Amino acid sequence: MSGTAPTRAGFAAILGAPNAGKSTLVNALVGSKIAIVTHKVQTTRAQLRAVAIAGPAQVVIVDTPGIFAPRRRLDEAMVAAAWSGAEDADARVLLVDAHDYPAEGPPRSKGAEDTDRILEGLAERGLGAILVLNKIDLLPRARLLALAARLNERIAFDRTLMISALSGDGVDDLRACLAEAMPEGPWLYPEDQLADVTERLLAAEITRERLILRLHDELPYASTVITDRFAELADGSVRIEQAILVERDSQRPIVIGKGGQTIKEIGSSARAELEQVLERRVHLFLDVRVKPKWSEDPEHFREIGLEKPATPHKGAPRRRGSGKGRR
């Protein structure tokens, strides 16, 4: 930090439909890979906190799960976590896939319908937000301006920005905008800390990303990864033992593959990325277990930082009521 400007620190929640590009944006804002990114929707399950720096300001970015119509208890917890993060934040970003949402006429895609659901939720809760149109490199400027005007008719957004999270175009402007929105105060994390996430959970998320990328057609949402053991070894390396959970016996051989080839590929790919992220040698051991209804297990909810809903979903997502969550 330099200069005499007062330090600022606070929370900014990134809201959006599944696959709007939230995780890609979080990584771009931080300047390092923090959140997993795949082409499959609903891959973000936990509420991840990443740390971005802009001059004297520290922006703690809450990468929320996508907001969508929940079907399972896990879905309900994900949506509840997203709204909790939004309500507790100092600033909110509604990230819209500009290529997916029409500039006129009724929304026809699932993503556009989910975006409408978020617009309604923001209005009901009286929450201000910054509108960010993503994937602008895919559309002409006239279409983008028409879309921005249409969405601002729904809600009086604080500001409207246009970006490409993938290329980085406009990301610096958004980072500066969020920095200005943070309240004055001391930084909440050390200057060199990029995320508020345990290495155990980070390791599980990285392996889950590799699992999704390898088996996205066969097991899109029927599996998850938990870290059973994360041990520092005397030589500076780390031993990581993880379990891949599937719901049915028939899914186990899909993950293992013929002669164990599939799980070897997943393990090799995950280990390489873990070594890059953790900056040390990694010994990764994977086990595949059948656990029916793993998504209903309270221990799994705690593992990924979610609260298990106490009652069946009734419509509007519920708030956890945790205040600002400041340390």
VOGU-3710 file (C-alpha; in Angstrom, 3 decimals, decimal comma):
1> msgtaptrag> 0,000/0,000/0,000  1,165/3,501/-0,750  0,042/7,102/-0,406  -2,067/8,708/2,318  -5,494/7,506/1,251  -7,378/5,753/4,076  -7,575/1,998/3,909  -10,861/0,396/2,986  -12,133/-3,140/3,463  -15,410/-4,926/3,017
11> faailgapna> -17,375/-7,652/1,279  -18,664/-7,821/-2,284  -21,056/-10,616/-3,274  -21,136/-11,898/-6,835  -24,646/-13,009/-7,790  -25,775/-14,585/-11,016  -27,460/-17,503/-12,691  -25,502/-20,767/-12,855  -22,813/-20,555/-15,532  -23,014/-16,748/-15,817
21> gkstlvnalv> -19,237/-16,707/-15,344  -19,024/-15,915/-11,612  -16,079/-18,178/-10,845  -14,170/-16,942/-13,896  -14,801/-13,368/-12,753  -13,637/-14,087/-9,193  -10,380/-15,537/-10,502  -9,905/-12,518/-12,775  -10,539/-10,026/-9,958  -8,070/-11,756/-7,654
31> gskiaivthk> -5,497/-12,417/-10,374  -5,132/-16,072/-9,409  -7,188/-19,241/-9,638  -9,343/-19,489/-6,538  -12,659/-20,876/-7,784  -13,175/-23,919/-9,973  -14,327/-23,264/-13,515  -16,092/-25,725/-15,812  -18,623/-25,490/-18,627  -21,213/-27,253/-16,463
41> vqttraqlra> -23,750/-25,196/-14,526  -24,038/-25,316/-10,712  -20,411/-26,296/-10,158  -19,942/-23,744/-7,340  -21,453/-25,263/-4,194  -19,609/-23,608/-1,326  -19,629/-19,899/-0,515  -16,000/-19,029/-1,242  -14,259/-15,845/-0,083  -11,454/-14,504/-2,248
51> vaiagpaqvv> -9,378/-11,390/-1,608  -8,738/-8,702/-4,228  -6,562/-5,625/-3,720  -7,126/-2,256/-5,395  -4,778/0,431/-4,056  -5,614/1,051/-0,392  -8,759/-1,068/-0,581  -9,188/-4,747/0,169  -12,274/-6,314/-1,395  -13,324/-9,666/0,033
61> ivdtpgifap> -15,238/-11,244/-2,838  -17,932/-13,738/-1,930  -18,313/-16,172/-4,834  -21,826/-17,395/-4,163  -23,428/-20,505/-5,612  -25,703/-19,731/-8,541  -29,305/-18,852/-7,746  -31,750/-21,224/-9,411  -34,927/-23,165/-8,676  -33,802/-25,724/-6,065
71> rrrldeamva> -34,806/-29,379/-6,242  -32,689/-30,998/-3,524  -31,753/-30,036/0,020  -28,236/-29,300/-1,235  -29,705/-26,961/-3,854  -31,743/-25,199/-1,167  -28,641/-24,694/0,975  -26,710/-23,324/-2,005  -29,432/-20,795/-2,865  -29,831/-19,800/0,792
81> aawsgaedad> -26,058/-19,249/1,029  -26,139/-17,062/-2,069  -28,823/-14,786/-0,653  -27,154/-14,717/2,749  -23,930/-13,571/1,119  -25,809/-10,889/-0,796  -27,630/-9,553/2,242  -24,497/-9,412/4,370  -22,280/-7,734/1,763  -21,238/-4,095/1,466
91> arvllvdahd> -21,668/-4,290/-2,306  -23,383/-6,656/-4,684  -22,710/-7,507/-8,313  -25,385/-9,027/-10,515  -23,448/-10,792/-13,254  -25,537/-11,410/-16,365  -24,540/-13,515/-19,336  -25,275/-10,916/-22,022  -25,289/-13,567/-24,704  -27,984/-15,543/-22,857
101> ypaegpprsk> -30,421/-12,779/-21,833  -32,545/-11,243/-24,625  -32,562/-7,490/-25,214  -36,293/-7,755/-25,939  -39,048/-10,319/-25,649  -39,570/-12,899/-22,890  -36,601/-14,806/-21,451  -36,559/-18,277/-22,946  -33,426/-19,900/-21,545  -32,985/-21,402/-18,086
111> gaedtdrile> -30,198/-18,913/-17,344  -32,394/-15,942/-18,266  -35,216/-17,272/-16,091  -32,781/-17,608/-13,185  -31,600/-14,036/-13,769  -35,228/-12,878/-13,553  -35,507/-14,756/-10,270  -32,507/-12,823/-8,915  -33,924/-9,495/-10,108  -37,131/-10,262/-8,226
121> glaerglgai> -35,161/-11,281/-5,138  -33,120/-8,087/-5,124  -36,277/-5,997/-5,445  -38,077/-7,903/-2,681  -35,133/-7,461/-0,337  -34,496/-3,820/-1,269  -30,866/-4,580/-2,102  -28,848/-2,292/-4,351  -26,451/-3,815/-6,851  -24,003/-3,142/-9,657
131> lvlnkidllp> -25,123/-4,590/-12,982  -22,306/-6,289/-14,863  -22,903/-7,631/-18,361  -20,497/-10,462/-19,098  -19,301/-12,033/-22,373  -19,585/-8,715/-24,206  -17,082/-9,887/-26,821  -19,853/-12,064/-28,285  -22,346/-9,258/-29,003  -22,605/-5,948/-30,916
141> rarllalaar> -22,626/-2,760/-28,846  -26,213/-1,845/-29,833  -27,497/-5,128/-28,380  -25,537/-4,578/-25,164  -26,908/-1,058/-24,704  -30,457/-2,288/-25,284  -29,989/-5,064/-22,741  -28,509/-2,675/-20,179  -31,482/-0,353/-20,620  -33,950/-3,220/-20,265
151> lneriafdrt> -32,439/-4,509/-17,030  -32,176/-1,021/-15,540  -35,902/-0,628/-16,110  -36,403/-3,594/-13,774  -34,120/-2,269/-11,033  -32,343/1,055/-10,552  -28,820/-0,357/-10,494  -26,090/1,642/-8,783  -23,889/1,345/-11,849  -23,739/-0,639/-15,077
161> lmisalsgdg> -20,481/-2,100/-16,356  -19,645/-4,317/-19,311  -16,890/-6,909/-19,153  -15,451/-10,111/-20,500  -14,384/-12,128/-17,465  -12,570/-14,585/-19,708  -10,386/-12,029/-21,527  -10,195/-9,582/-18,613  -11,690/-6,700/-20,573  -13,341/-4,296/-18,113
171> vddlraclae> -12,330/-6,290/-15,015  -9,983/-3,544/-13,754  -12,869/-1,040/-13,904  -15,084/-3,373/-11,885  -12,344/-3,945/-9,291  -11,921/-0,172/-8,891  -15,686/0,287/-8,629  -15,910/-2,308/-5,855  -12,954/-0,725/-4,040  -14,792/2,605/-3,957
181> ampegpwlyp> -17,837/0,905/-2,445  -15,911/-0,550/0,500  -16,199/1,246/3,862  -13,143/2,832/5,454  -11,367/0,582/7,914  -8,403/-1,750/8,408  -7,833/-4,666/6,076  -9,469/-7,907/7,122  -6,763/-10,270/5,832  -2,979/-10,192/5,439
191> edqladvter> -1,791/-8,551/2,219  -0,537/-11,843/0,739  -3,675/-13,901/1,477  -5,700/-14,664/-1,646  -8,632/-16,557/-0,149  -10,402/-17,460/3,063  -10,692/-21,185/2,460  -9,022/-24,124/4,137  -6,472/-26,106/2,156  -8,608/-29,206/2,769
201> llaaeitrer> -11,609/-27,652/1,037  -9,484/-26,110/-1,719  -7,951/-29,519/-2,430  -11,403/-31,121/-2,589  -12,665/-28,439/-4,972  -9,701/-28,882/-7,295  -10,218/-32,633/-7,487  -13,958/-32,114/-7,994  -13,209/-29,824/-10,916  -11,043/-32,506/-12,507
211> lilrlhdelp> -13,812/-35,046/-11,875  -16,428/-32,851/-13,560  -14,227/-32,125/-16,553  -13,479/-35,827/-17,050  -16,978/-37,230/-16,416  -19,279/-34,305/-17,154  -21,667/-36,398/-19,244  -21,810/-39,524/-17,095  -21,869/-37,978/-13,605  -22,632/-34,260/-13,812
221> yastvitdrf> -24,061/-33,781/-10,295  -24,238/-37,242/-8,733  -20,760/-37,055/-7,192  -18,682/-34,976/-4,837  -15,227/-35,018/-3,239  -14,253/-34,843/0,424  -10,769/-34,608/1,881  -10,277/-37,282/4,542  -6,690/-36,384/5,386  -4,372/-33,454/4,679
231> aeladgsvri> -1,000/-34,064/6,302  2,250/-32,095/6,101  5,229/-34,434/5,728  8,755/-33,989/7,051  10,219/-33,362/3,596  7,867/-30,404/2,982  5,455/-32,312/0,783  1,835/-33,026/1,654  -0,175/-36,245/1,697  -3,813/-35,791/0,649
241> eqailverds> -6,323/-38,609/0,975  -9,692/-37,961/-0,649  -12,940/-39,810/-1,220  -15,043/-39,447/-4,337  -18,636/-40,059/-3,276  -21,220/-41,412/-5,706  -24,866/-42,237/-5,101  -25,219/-45,703/-6,631  -23,160/-48,873/-7,048  -23,438/-48,568/-10,830
251> qrpivigkgg> -21,629/-45,203/-10,738  -18,508/-46,476/-8,992  -17,057/-48,324/-12,027  -17,673/-45,201/-14,146  -15,308/-43,214/-11,927  -12,747/-45,997/-11,706  -12,766/-46,795/-15,419  -11,426/-49,859/-17,192  -8,307/-51,042/-15,413  -8,507/-48,002/-13,144
261> qtikeigssa> -7,605/-45,696/-16,045  -10,234/-43,015/-15,415  -9,445/-42,455/-11,762  -5,723/-42,447/-12,591  -6,294/-39,656/-15,105  -8,389/-37,676/-12,617  -5,771/-38,142/-9,900  -2,854/-37,195/-12,145  -4,588/-34,049/-13,376  -5,701/-33,013/-9,873
271> raeleqvler> -2,258/-33,664/-8,400  -0,559/-31,492/-11,018  -2,858/-28,568/-10,283  -2,618/-29,051/-6,530  1,161/-28,882/-6,727  0,911/-25,644/-8,679  -1,597/-24,087/-6,266  0,043/-25,308/-3,043  3,574/-24,770/-4,415  4,884/-28,066/-3,072
281> rvhlfldvrv> 4,974/-31,740/-3,899  1,666/-33,530/-3,417  0,977/-37,219/-2,776  -2,669/-37,673/-3,742  -4,660/-40,818/-2,952  -8,230/-41,215/-4,230  -10,874/-43,693/-3,098  -14,329/-44,120/-4,654  -17,168/-44,778/-2,227  -20,863/-45,366/-2,689
291> kpkwsedpeh> -22,869/-43,182/-0,332  -26,580/-42,924/-1,173  -28,022/-39,479/-0,476  -24,622/-37,972/0,301  -26,154/-34,588/-0,562  -28,442/-34,938/2,501  -25,556/-35,611/4,914  -25,139/-32,813/7,509  -21,404/-33,525/7,650  -21,089/-32,767/3,947
301> freiglekpa> -22,914/-29,465/4,412  -20,491/-28,505/7,175  -17,518/-29,604/5,058  -18,336/-27,085/2,323  -19,459/-24,311/4,667  -23,213/-24,503/4,094  -26,105/-24,793/6,500  -28,524/-27,650/5,942  -32,077/-26,301/5,499  -34,260/-27,238/8,451
311> tphkgaprrr> -37,514/-27,317/6,487  -38,505/-28,097/2,908  -38,170/-25,296/0,382  -41,284/-23,083/0,318  -40,394/-20,492/-2,321  -38,204/-17,533/-1,424  -34,712/-18,461/-0,174  -34,192/-18,132/3,566  -31,703/-15,846/5,273  -29,204/-17,155/7,793
321> gsgkgrr> -29,012/-13,800/9,605  -25,310/-13,749/10,415  -24,781/-9,985/10,367  -21,849/-8,618/8,429  -19,632/-11,557/9,184  -16,706/-9,313/10,084  -13,818/-10,646/12,050
//
